[in-house]
Amino acid sequence: MIDEVQAVELFRFADPVQSVTVEVRCSDPLRMGEERYYAGEIVVESVFVSGRVGLQVSLEDLDDWERCLGALQAEEGVESA
């Protein structure tokens, strides 16, 4: 489970009974050569299931998120590779 004090919630899709969230921890990146990866989790919660799946997020991934969110805010379409 990601330390919630140091975690950033990238997004949350939710209604009164279920949610899907992506959280990323901002400290202690894993370094692989020049690239840094941050621990993250996809969190699913509902009345019939809940769980967490770990993932690694790079700075490039976060830059892509920023670009996509900016495009959505400007009411433009978004495509990902």
Stockholm file with secondary structure:
# STOCKHOLM 1.0

chainA/1-81         MIDEVQAVELFRFADPVQSVTVEVRCSDPLRMGEERYYAGEIVVESVFVSGRVGLQVSLEDLDDWERCLGALQAEEGVESA
#=GR chainA/1-81 SS CCCTTSEEEEEEEECSSCEEEEEEECSSCEEETTEEEEEEEEEEECSSCEEEEEEEEEHHHHHHHHHHHHHHHTTCCCCCC
#=GC SS_cons        CCCTTSEEEEEEEECSSCEEEEEEECSSCEEETTEEEEEEEEEEECSSCEEEEEEEEEHHHHHHHHHHHHHHHTTCCCCCC
//
